[in-house]
Amino acid sequence: MMQRFYLFGYRGSELPEVEAALSGVLGGDFRHRNSSYKGGDYLLFSSAEVQEVTVERNWIDDEGYLAEPDFPEWQVLVYVTNPDNRTLAALQDVAILSQLRLTELD
C-alpha cells in the first residue's frame, strides 16, 4: 500500500490558531504532547480517516538547523500521514494553511 506524507505550513506562530482551524475539519480534538525530538510542545491527532496529524513549530535544533530548512518562512508545520480523500480535500481547503510537500512511498 502506498504511504502518503503531506506537509502543510502556516506562516503565523501560534499552535492554538492551527488547532482551532483543524479540529472542526478533522472532527476531533488534538492531544497536547511534548517531545525534544519535535522541538517541545506539539499537537497530535489520529482517526479512522487519517493515520496521523501533528502540528509542530519549525524549530531550530541544537546545531542551528530548522526542522524544515526548505521552508524557513513557515513557522508552524502540519504533518499529515495517509489521509483519506475527503480529509485531504478538507485540509487543502483550510484557508490559513498551504500545502508545501507530498512524499509517496511504496
N, C-alpha and C positions, 0 to 999 in steps of 0.2 A: 504494500500500500504506500502510495506517495505521501510523504510528510511535507506539510506546507508551513513555513515560518514567515510571518509578516512582521514588519517593523513600521510603526506609526510614530509620528512626532508631534509634540505640542511646544510652541515657542514660549509660552508662559512658564512660570516656575513652580506653580502650586499643584501638588498632587491632589488635594481635595477638589479642585476645579475639574480635573480629568475624571476623578472618581464619580462626581455628580453627573457628568455628561455620559459616562459609560454605564453606570448602574442601571438606569432605565432601559438602555439599549440591550444590555445583556440579560435583564430580568432577574437580577440578584445583587447581593451585596459582596463587596470585596472583603477579604481578610487582611488585616494590617499585620505586616511582618517586618522583621529587621534582620539584615544579614550584611556582614562586612564584605562579602563577595559581591553584593549588589549595591554597595555604597551607602548602606544604612537602611532607613525606612523605605519600604516599598509595599505595593498592594498586590494581592493575588486573588484570582477568580478562576473557577473551573465549573463546567456543567456538561450535560449531555451534548450540547450544541457546539462547544468549543473546549478543546483539551485543556488549554491554559491561557490566561491573560495575566501579564504582570505590568504594573505601572511603576516605573523607576526614574530616578534622576539620571541625567547624562553626567555622571560624576567623574572627578579626576582621582585616579588611583595614586598610590604612594610614589610611583615613578613619574608622575606628572602627565599621564595619558588619560584622555577621555575614554569612557566606556564605548562610545561610538564616535571615533575621531573623524569619520567621513561626514558627520552631521553636527558640527560644533554649535550651530545656531539653534538647535533643538534642545531645550533644557529638560524636557520630560519625554521619556521614551515609553512606548506601549508595545510590548512583545505579545504576539498572538500566535498560538500554535494550533493548527488543524481546525479552523472554524468551519462550520457548515456554510453553505452558500447564503442562506438567509442572514446569518450572523455577520458574515463578511460584508454583505451589502449594507447592512445597518451600520457597521463600523465605518465603512467608506463614506457614509452619509453624515457622520458626526462632523459638524462644521469646524470645530476647533482643532481637529486632527488632520494630518496629511500623511498619506502612505509614502514611506521612504524606501522600502525594500521588500522583495519577496524572494525567499530561498526555498527551492524544492529539492527534496532528496528522496531517492528510491529506497 
